[in-house]
Structure formats: C-alpha cells, structure tokens
C-alpha cells in the first residue's frame, strides 16, 4: 500500500528531511502589508522574509492556512492518485483552523475520489486520516517523524493510526521567546489576551523569560528564568536529562527563529547534541517556520520530544 504523509508548514522539520521522505506540505501563507509569501519551508526564503519584513511589522502579520477547497483540490488532483492511504498531521486544533479545514475537506474527498482514481487505473479504495498532533512547531514534528519511521518499517495502516494517535498525546513541546512585548503585540492583534501588559513589562524589565510547555493542545508557562541564554541553557540541560531517562521515540526536534548557526552557538546546545548522540537519539534541527516566527518573534527556540508525563526541572 502506498502511504502518504501530509503536514502543514508550521511543522518544523529540516527541508532535506521533508524532501527525502516525500512529505507533502499544506503551505500557510503569511501577509505583512503588501508582502506575501507562501511558506513552503524553504529556509533561504524564510530568512530573507524574516530580515526584510518580520522584524518591522511581524506582529501585524496575517497568516492564511489552506482553505477547505484548497485541501480538497490538492487531494483530488494529486494525492488520491499517488497514494492509497494518507495521514494528514496538523498543528494543534486549539491554535489553528487547519485541522478543522482538513477534516471538513476529507468528507468531500472521500465522496469524490472514485472516478478520479479509476481514470488513473486504480480500482482500489482510497482512505484518509486527519490527525491532530496536539502541539506546535518542533513538537508537532515529532509525530511526523514517527509516521515516517513506521511507514518505512512496513507498518500497516491500522498499526500506524493507533500508534500515532497514542503518540500525539505524549509529545511535549517547550518554547522560549526573546521578546515578550512582541508576543503581547502579536497576541493582541489576534485577539488573544493571554500575554498581559504587566507580564510583558515585568518580564522585559527584569529580563525574565518564561518557559512555555505545550502538551495535549494546551500551552502554559512552567518556569520563569532570568536571561535568555540562561533560560535556553537550562532548557537544553533538562531535555538532555529526559534523553538519558529514556524517550518514547528516539528523536528530539529543535527549531530556531533565525539562522541555525545562531542556534548551534547557544549555551547548552552542544552538550545536548552530544547527549543525544551518546544515547542513539536523532537531533533534528530546523529553521522555524515563517508562521511560527510571526507568531512568537525572531530568535525563539522550540524543542519537542515524546515522553511520559513529567515536571519541568530547571
């Protein structure tokens, strides 16, 4: 059976991983003033757009996910012919309409695919599963990596579905941003009051950086640490401890809102890389999606891995 894997462009995976494993992207379009870019996870294009637009007016950006009709057309024009079963893994539905759009599109796809497949010489049925990864950015990528591993190992559709649904509820995402004022401006533009003025002012004045934890569709601060470099060092150290303890899948995904050379120079990152290598855990690093950067600001760090429930200890 030909199994396809679809992710949206907020899923922070390296571009070469996406190409090598033939993942299909649902691009998210970003509009800042008159500047428009569909995010196809091309790192050079993302960084150029970041330098020229995001820094100035990113908080006012509009992000436009694939609509129901666009998802329907992508499947009916290509995917129902190229594959027999497709897993569509989306960013958490609590933060984006992509999951609901894909779910709504799936009904039309499953009603309309038969003549298209038959015309292409395929008489077997087509099936589609839309799955909420319940997380964001680098954490969203963990479930996609496991989907690739299962497919490459020859797992059946039922086995993949059960495993991916279970895994999505056990992925932990952590994020540290540089600029709370940006986060507040972005949240206000979107009508989200979760980052208050007092929190932003105190955090910026005292250089306090909250560590945000994404888990099962919810995001909440789990620590407040003075200084960005100190905060990321302690986060990387904590992730290394979880790697030593033993993860549910052998992968840690990391994304950064800027050039990867800056990520690799952050304190604590080199020891994390060494710990992953010593314990047979792949460390996948990528430039954060443009969607991610306009929502959380330049220079943010996100980390994702699958693990049992735990408390953040810095």
N, C-alpha and C positions, 0 to 999 in steps of 0.2 A: 504494500500500500504506500502511495506517495503522500507523505505528511508534510504540510506546510506550516510555518510558524510566522505569525504576524505580530509585530509590536508597533507602538506609536513612537514618534521621535523623541518623546521625553524619556524613553528608556535608555539609560546611559551605558552604552556598550561601545567598545572600540569599533571604528569603521571597518577595520580589516576583519574583525570577528563577524560582523554583520555580512560582509561580502563572502567570506569563506564558508559560512554556514547557511547562506542563501536565505537570510531572514527578509521578510517583506515589511516595508515601513508604511505606516499611516502618517504622513507628514503633518505637522502642525505649523500653520503659517503665523508669522509674527509681523505686525504692522506698527511702526513707530513713526507717526506723522505721515509723510509721503513715502517713506522707505518700507519696502515689503520684502520678506524673504520666507520662502517655504523651507522649513528645516528638514533637510534630507541627511542630517548627521555628517555633513562634510566639514571637517574641523577647520580648514583654512577659511571657508566662507563664514563659519560661525564666529571665528576670532576676528575677522575683518569687520563683520557687522557689529560685534561687541565693541571694538575700538572706535568705530565711527558713529554709533547711534546709542547703544545701551547706556553708556556712561552718562550721556547728557539727558535722555528722556525715557530711559528704560521703564521707570515706574509708571509711565503713562501708556505703555505698550498695550496693544490688543492682541490676544492670542486666539487663533481661529482653528479649532480642530476639524478634521474631516467630518463632513456632514453625513447624515444617513444616506443620502443619494450618492455621494462620492464613494462611500464604503461599498454600497450596493454595486455601483458600476465597476469598481476595482475587482470585486469578486466575479461578477458575471462576465466581464471582458477577459479576465486572465485566470484567476485562481481556481474557478470551478473546472477549468480545462487542464491546468498544470498540476493540480493535486486532487486526491480523493478525500482527504480529511484535512481540515485546517484548524489549528488552535490560534485564536486571537487573544493575545495577552495585553491587557490595557492598564494604564495608570489607574490608581485607586479611584473608584467612582465617587468618593467623598470630595474629591478635589477637581474633577474634570467631567464633562459630559461625554467623553469619548466612549466609555463603556456602554452607556445607555444608547448612544448612537449606533454602536456596533451591534448591540442586542436587537435594536429595532430593525436595523438593516438585515439581520440574519433571517428574519421571517420572510422578507421578500426574496432573499437569495435562495432559500430552501424551496420556495414556491415556484421559482422561475428558472432554475438551473437545468432541468432535464433536457429540453430541446437544444440548449447550447452545448451540453456535453455530448449528446447524441450526434449533433452535426460535426463534432470533432472526433467522432469514432469511439466515444466512451459510453458504454451502456450500463456501467455500474453506478450505484448511488453516490452522491456527494454528501459529506457531513461537515458541520461547522460547530465549534465550541468557543463561546466567548467567555473568557475568564478574567475576573477582577484580581490583579496581583496584590491589591490592598496596600500598595506602597508607592513610593515616588523615586524617580531618578536612579541612582546607583542601586538602591534596594529593589526597585522594580526589575532591574536587570538580572537579579539572582534567579528568579523563576524562569526567565527566558533561557538562561544558561543551562538550567536543569532540563528544560524541554529539549534543547539541542542534544544534550548528553543521552537522554532517554531515546530519542529518535535514532541517533547514531548507533546506539546499542541494540537496536531492533525491537524495542518495546512496542507492545500493541497499543491501540488507541485507548482501550478501557484502562489499561495499566497507566498510561500517560495521564489520562484525565484524573484518575484517582490520586496519583502522586502529586500532580501539580496543584490540585485543589487543596490538598493537605499542606503542601509546602508553603503556599501563599499565606496561610495563616501563621506561619512560623518564621517569616523573614523580618528581620529587624533593620531599620534604616536609621542612621544618625546623620545630623547635619549641623554645621557651624557656619554662620554667616559673618561677614566682616562689618556690615553697616546696618544697624537696627533702624536708623532713620529711613534708609531706603526701604527696608521691609515694611515699615509703617506706612510710607507713602504708597507703596505698591498695594498693600492690603486695603488702604482707604480707597484707592482707585477702583478696586474690585468690590467694594462694599463689605470687606471683611474687617471687623473691629478687634481682631484677636491680638494685635500688637498695639498697645496703647501708647499715648504720647509720653506718659510718665515713665513707662518701662523703657521706651526708646531713649528718652533724655537721660535717665539714670544710667542705663547701660552704656551709652556713648560717653557720658561724662566720666564715669568710673572705669571705662574700658572693660566692662563686664560682658562676656559672651555666653549666651545660653546655648546649651547642648540640647538640640531637639531630637526627639525619638519618634520615629514613625513605625506603627505596629497595628496591624489589623484595621487599617483605614483611618486610624486616629493619629494625630501629631500633638505632642506635648513636650514642654521642657523638662529635662530630668536632672540638670545641673546648671550652675552659673559659675563661670571660671574667669578670672581676671586675665585679660590679654589674649589676643587671637592665637599667637604662636604657642602660648602655654596651653590654651584650650585644645588645639589640634594635637599637640604632643600627648596630652593626657588621653584624648580620644583614641589616637593610634595605639597607645600603650594598652588601653582597655581592649581594643579589638584584638591585639596580639594575645592577650590573656585568654580571650574566648577561643582563639585559634588553638592555643595549647590545650585548652579544656576539651576541645573537640566539637566541630560544627556538624550540622545535619547534612551539608553538602560541601565538597572540597573547593569552595570558591569564596573570595572576598572581592566585591566590586567597589571601586572608588571613582568618583568623578570630581572635577575641579572647574570652577568658573573662570578659566583662563588657560594659558599655555601649560602643558604638562611639565615642562622644566621647573616651573614655579612650584607645582605640587611636589615634585621629587626633592625639592630643596627644603621643604617644610620640616621642622624639627619632629623627630619621632617616626618619620615615614620610612627611612632606610632600615631601622630595626624591625618595623612591621613587615617590610618586604623580606627580610632575612628570616623572620619567624615563619612566614607563610611558606617560604621555600623549604625550610627545615622540616615542616610538617606536611608536605605534599599538598599544599593548598594553592590553587591558582590565584594570582592577584591581577585582576583585570582593571586597567586604568583608562579613563577616557575624559575628553573634554566634555563638560556638562552641556546638555542640550541648550539651544538658544531659548527655548521655552523656560527651562529651569533658571537660566541666568536672568531673564527679565522678571522672574517672579521672586528670586531670592538675592539677586545682586551679584556683581563681579566678585571673584575671589572666594566664593563659598566652597565648602568641602562637603561631600556626601559620601557615606560608606554604607554598604549593605552586605548582609550575610544571613544565612539560615541557622537558627539556634533555638534551643529550649528557652522558655521564659527565664529572664534574669533581671537583676537590678544593675543599673549603671554605677560603676565604682571608679571614680577618677583618682 
